[in-house]
Amino acid sequence: MSVCTIKMIKMVSLFAAIWFTSIGYASVLVDDNNTSTPHSSPQSVTGLTLQNIAAQVDLRITSMKILANTIANDTHIQQWVDQGFASDAEALLVKKLGYLVDEYALTSASFADTKSNKYWNHEGFLRVLQPNVDTWYFAYLASGQQDLISVYHDKNKHRVDLYVNYKQPNGYGLSGIATSFDGVLELLKTSSLNQAGEVFIVDAKGVIQLHTDVAITGQQTLAMRYSDAAAKVLLTKHSFNQFESKSQDVQTTQQLMSSFIPSMGWFLVAQINE
């Protein structure tokens, strides 16, 4: 790993702590009743808070993607693979992965050769990946996607991990890194948005991937919770989207807002109860 790359990763990680309240995307505002509300602007306190949190998450993911890219394209690792996985040099790969785990407080770092499907992590060689066991890996290869991002809730360890995988577009290197996402979950829990309602992260299909209520994760979609119309607006790739939802049975209004997270292709969503 080059000195320039390490400096770049550290710089991006540092910027992730800065408050970003302006993102260069268009905004979409939808109000079923054409009425103005205190939250109906991307420049409102609520709108800025939403965009700020989304920007912090985006920069964190960006730094992880740079790191994953670096592992997959490491020239020393590629030379080792091309030379037939010499056993005496395998320790170098494991040492590099271990260094990254320690240096960047990761929970895991891994490398796979997609030609042989051999798989290593920071603790050493694990196994040759098999289609009937490692379904996520072969589905990832078949998808043609360069990046794969997922969230895993470890109920035994009471921890939420974020996984970022990167696959070489013109090679056989595939890397994966994981880090605790508990900090982001805590950010959502303590935000003013959560105090006024709910705030959570959904994937590109609108499936809830990160929520303060673990039971909801992976079980609900925006369309299920609200409506197809609301989901369509909230899943627009803009820095600020809004949809006003009214419950006919109890006559309550919910301001629904979302902000696109480019590095993930996911969305931060807030439900403000009025």
VENURPE-V788479 format. One record per residue. N is the residue number from 0. RES is the residue in three letters. SS is DSSP state (alpha for helix, beta for strand, coil for the rest). Layout:
N;RES;SS
N;RES;SS
This chain:
0;MET;coil
1;SER;coil
2;VAL;alpha
3;CYS;alpha
4;THR;alpha
5;ILE;alpha
6;LYS;alpha
7;MET;alpha
8;ILE;alpha
9;LYS;alpha
10;MET;alpha
11;VAL;alpha
12;SER;alpha
13;LEU;alpha
14;PHE;alpha
15;ALA;coil
16;ALA;coil
17;ILE;coil
18;TRP;coil
19;PHE;coil
20;THR;coil
21;SER;coil
22;ILE;coil
23;GLY;coil
24;TYR;coil
25;ALA;coil
26;SER;beta
27;VAL;beta
28;LEU;beta
29;VAL;beta
30;ASP;coil
31;ASP;coil
32;ASN;coil
33;ASN;coil
34;THR;coil
35;SER;coil
36;THR;coil
37;PRO;coil
38;HIS;coil
39;SER;coil
40;SER;coil
41;PRO;coil
42;GLN;coil
43;SER;coil
44;VAL;alpha
45;THR;alpha
46;GLY;alpha
47;LEU;alpha
48;THR;alpha
49;LEU;alpha
50;GLN;alpha
51;ASN;alpha
52;ILE;alpha
53;ALA;alpha
54;ALA;alpha
55;GLN;alpha
56;VAL;alpha
57;ASP;alpha
58;LEU;alpha
59;ARG;alpha
60;ILE;alpha
61;THR;alpha
62;SER;alpha
63;MET;alpha
64;LYS;alpha
65;ILE;alpha
66;LEU;alpha
67;ALA;alpha
68;ASN;alpha
69;THR;alpha
70;ILE;alpha
71;ALA;alpha
72;ASN;coil
73;ASP;coil
74;THR;alpha
75;HIS;alpha
76;ILE;alpha
77;GLN;alpha
78;GLN;alpha
79;TRP;alpha
80;VAL;alpha
81;ASP;alpha
82;GLN;coil
83;GLY;coil
84;PHE;coil
85;ALA;coil
86;SER;alpha
87;ASP;alpha
88;ALA;alpha
89;GLU;alpha
90;ALA;alpha
91;LEU;alpha
92;LEU;alpha
93;VAL;alpha
94;LYS;alpha
95;LYS;alpha
96;LEU;alpha
97;GLY;alpha
98;TYR;alpha
99;LEU;alpha
100;VAL;alpha
101;ASP;alpha
102;GLU;alpha
103;TYR;coil
104;ALA;coil
105;LEU;coil
106;THR;coil
107;SER;beta
108;ALA;beta
109;SER;beta
110;PHE;beta
111;ALA;beta
112;ASP;beta
113;THR;coil
114;LYS;coil
115;SER;coil
116;ASN;coil
117;LYS;beta
118;TYR;beta
119;TRP;beta
120;ASN;beta
121;HIS;coil
122;GLU;coil
123;GLY;beta
124;PHE;beta
125;LEU;beta
126;ARG;beta
127;VAL;beta
128;LEU;coil
129;GLN;coil
130;PRO;coil
131;ASN;coil
132;VAL;coil
133;ASP;coil
134;THR;alpha
135;TRP;alpha
136;TYR;alpha
137;PHE;alpha
138;ALA;alpha
139;TYR;alpha
140;LEU;alpha
141;ALA;alpha
142;SER;alpha
143;GLY;coil
144;GLN;coil
145;GLN;coil
146;ASP;beta
147;LEU;beta
148;ILE;beta
149;SER;beta
150;VAL;beta
151;TYR;beta
152;HIS;beta
153;ASP;beta
154;LYS;coil
155;ASN;coil
156;LYS;coil
157;HIS;coil
158;ARG;beta
159;VAL;beta
160;ASP;beta
161;LEU;beta
162;TYR;beta
163;VAL;beta
164;ASN;beta
165;TYR;beta
166;LYS;beta
167;GLN;coil
168;PRO;coil
169;ASN;coil
170;GLY;coil
171;TYR;coil
172;GLY;beta
173;LEU;beta
174;SER;beta
175;GLY;beta
176;ILE;beta
177;ALA;beta
178;THR;beta
179;SER;beta
180;PHE;coil
181;ASP;alpha
182;GLY;alpha
183;VAL;alpha
184;LEU;alpha
185;GLU;alpha
186;LEU;alpha
187;LEU;alpha
188;LYS;alpha
189;THR;alpha
190;SER;coil
191;SER;alpha
192;LEU;alpha
193;ASN;alpha
194;GLN;alpha
195;ALA;coil
196;GLY;beta
197;GLU;beta
198;VAL;beta
199;PHE;beta
200;ILE;beta
201;VAL;beta
202;ASP;coil
203;ALA;coil
204;LYS;coil
205;GLY;coil
206;VAL;beta
207;ILE;beta
208;GLN;beta
209;LEU;beta
210;HIS;coil
211;THR;coil
212;ASP;coil
213;VAL;alpha
214;ALA;alpha
215;ILE;alpha
216;THR;coil
217;GLY;coil
218;GLN;coil
219;GLN;coil
220;THR;beta
221;LEU;alpha
222;ALA;alpha
223;MET;alpha
224;ARG;alpha
225;TYR;coil
226;SER;coil
227;ASP;alpha
228;ALA;alpha
229;ALA;alpha
230;ALA;alpha
231;LYS;alpha
232;VAL;alpha
233;LEU;alpha
234;LEU;coil
235;THR;coil
236;LYS;coil
237;HIS;coil
238;SER;coil
239;PHE;beta
240;ASN;beta
241;GLN;beta
242;PHE;beta
243;GLU;beta
244;SER;beta
245;LYS;beta
246;SER;beta
247;GLN;coil
248;ASP;coil
249;VAL;coil
250;GLN;coil
251;THR;beta
252;THR;beta
253;GLN;beta
254;GLN;beta
255;LEU;beta
256;MET;beta
257;SER;beta
258;SER;beta
259;PHE;beta
260;ILE;beta
261;PRO;coil
262;SER;coil
263;MET;coil
264;GLY;coil
265;TRP;beta
266;PHE;beta
267;LEU;beta
268;VAL;beta
269;ALA;beta
270;GLN;beta
271;ILE;beta
272;ASN;beta
273;GLU;coil
